Amino acid sequence: MRAAALSLTGDVERALDYLEQALADRDTMLPGIRGVPRFRALYGDPRFGTVFQEVFPGREPTAAVDGTR
């Protein structure tokens, strides 16, 4: 997913743009954002939170990292 590569390079805005587009397109790869270390830099961003909540309603990105459900 292009958003992961952009996140790793520090291009947060473009990474979030790609995640939002993936959500709009109903990209089947979106469930892969849960617990992926390269997305941790985005966890505090409200835009990431919105995408995450659409894919995983009721869960928090931090819960994905520590393995809780």
DRENDO-989834 format. One record per residue: residue number from 1; residue in one letter; z, x, y of N, C-alpha, C, O in turn. Coordinates in pm, whole numbers, plus 50000, padded with zeros to 5 digits. Each point is the difference from the previous one (the first is absolute). Example, Ala and Ser with C-alpha at 12.3 -4.5 7.8 and 13.67 -1.06 7.14 Angstrom:
REM residues 2
ATOM   num   residu      nz      nx      ny     caz     cax     cay      cz      cx      cy      oz      ox      oy
ATOM     1        A   50780   51319   49431   50000   49911   50119   50000   50090   50120   50066   50104   49998
ATOM     2        S   49862   49861   50107   50006   50082   50119   50073   49923   50109   50017   50051   50111
//
This chain:
REM residues 69
ATOM   num   residu      nz      nx      ny     caz     cax     cay      cz      cx      cy      oz      ox      oy
ATOM     1        M   50000   50085   49883   50000   49915   50117   50000   50090   50124   50081   50092   50011
ATOM     2        R   49829   49880   50078   49984   50083   50119   50127   50004   50085   50030   50102   50063
ATOM     3        A   50045   49789   49940   50122   49995   50080   50099   50108   49957   50070   50057   50084
ATOM     4        A   49938   49972   49787   50092   50102   49950   49962   50137   50054   50086   50077   50042
ATOM     5        A   49785   49953   49955   49955   50130   50051   50027   50012   50150   50043   50105   50047
ATOM     6        L   49932   49788   50026   50025   50003   50145   50148   50016   50030   50038   50070   50094
ATOM     7        S   50045   49865   49827   50145   50012   50019   50045   50145   49979   50082   50052   50075
ATOM     8        L   49862   50011   49823   50036   50140   49972   49959   50094   50112   50066   50101   50024
ATOM     9        T   49825   49867   50044   49954   50086   50109   50070   49968   50132   49978   50067   50101
ATOM    10        G   50106   49829   49898   50073   49965   50122   49929   49900   50089   50048   49968   50109
ATOM    11        D   49837   49982   49846   49925   49902   50078   50052   49860   49968   49934   49920   49933
ATOM    12        V   50186   50053   50115   50071   49877   49968   49924   49876   50046   49989   49903   49925
ATOM    13        E   49960   50098   50195   49931   49881   50053   49880   49962   49914   49983   49883   49966
ATOM    14        R   49937   50214   49998   49884   49969   49915   50042   49960   49859   49937   49914   49939
ATOM    15        A   50168   50147   50011   50051   49962   49868   50042   49853   50000   49970   49925   49907
ATOM    16        L   50099   50035   50198   50043   49861   50012   49881   49906   50018   49999   49889   49947
ATOM    17        D   49902   50155   50128   49878   49921   50016   49937   49973   49863   49960   49887   49970
ATOM    18        Y   50031   50216   49947   49940   49985   49868   50085   49909   49911   49946   49920   49923
ATOM    19        L   50185   50091   50085   50087   49913   49921   49984   49855   50042   49995   49910   49916
ATOM    20        E   49998   50066   50214   49982   49863   50048   49864   49945   49957   49990   49882   49964
ATOM    21        Q   49909   50200   50038   49868   49956   49956   50000   49973   49849   49940   49903   49954
ATOM    22        A   50128   50182   49971   50012   49980   49856   50069   49867   49970   49962   49930   49906
ATOM    23        L   50139   50037   50173   50069   49873   49983   49905   49884   50029   49994   49904   49923
ATOM    24        A   49932   50106   50185   49904   49895   50036   49893   49984   49893   49953   49889   49973
ATOM    25        D   50009   50222   49965   49897   49999   49896   50056   49966   49862   49925   49988   49903
ATOM    26        R   50208   49998   50088   50068   49977   49872   49968   50110   49898   49970   49973   49884
ATOM    27        D   50038   50149   50165   49972   50118   49918   50097   50005   49881   50121   49992   50019
ATOM    28        T   49826   50023   49863   50083   50002   49879   50083   50127   49987   50087   50009   49913
ATOM    29        M   49888   50089   50172   50076   50124   49997   50130   49991   50080   50085   50088   49988
ATOM    30        L   49933   49808   50093   50117   49991   50085   50135   50006   49927   50093   50059   50053
ATOM    31        P   49921   49883   49829   50129   50015   49931   50039   50146   49977   50117   50029   49973
ATOM    32        G   49786   50061   50037   50028   50142   49983   50078   50062   50114   50041   50116   49991
ATOM    33        I   49982   49810   50118   50076   50057   50111   50149   50004   49971   50075   50068   50070
ATOM    34        R   49968   49861   49829   50144   49994   49969   50046   50128   49932   49952   50036   49893
ATOM    35        G   50141   50030   50171   50061   50118   49940   49916   50126   50004   50034   50099   49933
ATOM    36        V   49858   49901   50143   49914   50118   50009   50052   50089   50112   50000   49959   50116
ATOM    37        P   50044   50163   49852   50060   50087   50102   49914   50023   50124   50053   50016   50109
ATOM    38        R   49816   49986   49875   49916   50030   50117   50005   49889   50105   49957   50022   50114
ATOM    39        F   50093   49861   49852   50013   49892   50097   50137   49996   50067   50021   49919   50091
ATOM    40        R   50071   50165   49866   50136   49998   50058   50001   50017   50151   50085   49942   50068
ATOM    41        A   49823   50135   49984   49993   50022   50145   49971   49869   50074   50025   49991   50120
ATOM    42        L   49922   49911   49811   49964   49873   50063   50109   49893   49987   49992   49896   50065
ATOM    43        Y   50107   50128   49852   50099   49897   49969   50069   49940   50121   50031   49881   49999
ATOM    44        G   49994   50195   50105   50069   49948   50117   49910   49925   50097   50049   49940   50096
ATOM    45        D   49821   50063   49880   49907   49936   50092   49991   49850   49970   49981   49961   49885
ATOM    46        P   50031   49956   50218   49992   49855   49978   49869   49954   49937   49998   49903   49925
ATOM    47        R   49894   50165   50105   49870   49963   49940   50002   50023   49849   49948   49918   49924
ATOM    48        F   50113   50194   50033   50011   50025   49857   50089   49893   49936   49971   49949   49892
ATOM    49        G   50138   50019   50177   50092   49898   49949   49930   49867   49979   50027   49931   49901
ATOM    50        T   49885   50032   50190   49926   49875   49987   49909   50002   49877   49997   49905   49923
ATOM    51        V   49930   50203   50060   49913   50014   49883   50084   49997   49872   49967   49930   49905
ATOM    52        F   50141   50147   50095   50085   50009   49881   50056   49863   49963   50001   49963   49882
ATOM    53        Q   50045   49961   50218   50057   49868   49972   49895   49902   49948   50033   49911   49922
ATOM    54        E   49844   50104   50120   49893   49914   49949   49972   50031   49852   49969   49910   49922
ATOM    55        V   50043   50215   50041   49972   50040   49862   50123   49980   49911   49987   49959   49885
ATOM    56        F   50131   50070   50170   50127   49991   49926   50100   49916   50078   50094   50055   50057
ATOM    57        P   49888   49813   49948   50091   49914   50077   50147   50020   49960   50034   50002   49882
ATOM    58        G   50050   50011   50219   50143   50011   49976   50050   50139   49964   50120   50019   49980
ATOM    59        R   49792   50077   50011   50042   50137   49966   49986   50090   50121   49923   49972   50092
ATOM    60        E   50152   50134   49908   49996   50098   50108   49935   50128   49949   50019   50036   49884
ATOM    61        P   49905   50033   50200   49939   50126   49958   50101   50102   49949   49969   50076   49908
ATOM    62        T   50150   49928   50150   50099   50098   49957   50047   49971   49857   50034   50093   49926
ATOM    63        A   49969   49781   50035   50038   49965   49864   49898   50055   49900   50035   50035   49888
ATOM    64        A   49841   49973   50154   49896   50052   49911   50022   50147   49973   49967   50049   49892
ATOM    65        V   50086   50022   50205   50020   50144   49985   50116   50031   49906   49990   50088   49915
ATOM    66        D   50122   49838   50101   50117   50036   49922   50002   49934   49862   50095   50018   49923
ATOM    67        G   49800   49905   50046   49989   49943   49867   50070   49867   49980   49996   49946   49890
ATOM    68        T   50068   50001   50214   50064   49870   49984   49896   49890   50008   49889   50022   50049
ATOM    69        R   50146   49863   49904   49904   49888   50002   50047   49889   50087   49931   49899   50013
//
